Amino acid sequence: MNLTRRNFLKLSSLTALAGVIDRPAWAPRMAFRPLSGGPAGDILICIFLRGAMDGLNTVIPHAEARYHDLRPTIHIPDPDQANGAIDLDGFFGLHPALEPLKEIFVEGDLAFVHASGSPDPSRSHFDAQEFMERGVPGDKTISSGWLARHLASMTTQNDSPFRAVGMGNILQTSLHGPISALALKSIADFHLNGNEQEIVRVQQTLQALYAGDAWLDQEGRQVFQAFDFLEAADPSQYQPQHGAEYGDDLFGQGLKQIAQIIRADMGLEVACIDLGGWDTHAEEGAVEGAMAALLQELAAGLEAFYTDLQDDMNRITLVAMSEFGRRVQENASLGTDHGHGNVMFLMGGGVNGGRVYGEWPGLEEENLDRGDLAITTDYRTVLSEIVQKRLLNDQLSEVFPTYQQAPFLGLVQDRAQTWPYRQFWPRID
């Protein structure tokens, strides 16, 4: 194998400028850049529900008569009926497939923010997702992601290559920018697969290419540091705690691998994971069907993660969101078309849970936004509160540069006052 520094960069996507390019199966997909500086707050887990989840059939306004009228086929029955919604507060209820989350809600570690979302009027999946992940709705001049700007604006002593991780083949847009970020499909596959003797020879060759003291040499050596981290963590031996059982689906396994990284204290600050398939234009179903199956997968993954890491939940905050919601009225294909307002999930030990937050606009025609649930809470209000109170970053104007900050909703506790956070994450040598 004739390897040069230039070829290795091409194969491994090693720099932030390299982006995502074709490479062999063994090559990690990374973009490292050195950082330095200050304390760390919670570990943040961001879940993007791609395809526009139907929030009205997820956290159901069962007390609204118009909800049932506009969805004669796909509405979820009332809590007092067979297979009905799981009542939360007398007005809202959970889809029956989310039953595993009810106990977490009652325990006060799970909350919802209804009628939330991006104020941009786009009903395009691509545009809406890009705007939300960049944190600048309607603005195409800023290409970096909101999470990347958060990490870049924090002074931290954490130089772990696992500071920011995106589960999947492609790094999420929210992590694009001047930060160290790693796209990781599988921990088990994060190594040089193949003949052991050949692996040793390849590693020695690559290490020799980056033996100097220049910036590029330092960047290259972080690749091997990442290999060493995972080898030391021995992910193949990971055993979930407290009887937690992750599903075999990609979402469940992705959360399991995030749990492994957290438990191994690799320096994780932010992890992103996606769950797609929510574009339910046809045959959405109600208690059963495509939507119910996705909600079941979501609930099973969240319950397993919460159960597994319950001893660590005071330093973990999880947020789930989707690019927009679905229309209030079902369509002729027994599904729902692209809408506007939606619901966000928050889970963690610092969450003021057991409540559905947000100003409910109502479903009367005059209260809708072009036939859709109106947005009364900008999703950046939710994220800003998490960033400041749980991630201990008060540089909100850098994280969300085009946003006029609104008052917080009281979604989370102030971590600096309630939990002795670590000054830096220990490294595995």
NORFEN-V400175 format. One record per helix or strand of 3 or more residues. SS is the DSSP state (a for helix, b for strand). FROM is the first residue (numbers start at 1). TO is the last residue. Records with the same first field share a line. If there is no record, write none. Layout:
SS->FROM-TO + FROM-TO
This chain:
a->5-12 + 55-57 + 65-70 + 96-107 + 125-134 + 146-153 + 173-175 + 196-209 + 215-233 + 235-237 + 250-263 + 290-308 + 310-315 + 365-367 + 379-390 + 396-399 + 415-418
b->29-31 + 43-50 + 110-117 + 164-167 + 181-184 + 270-276 + 316-321 + 342-348
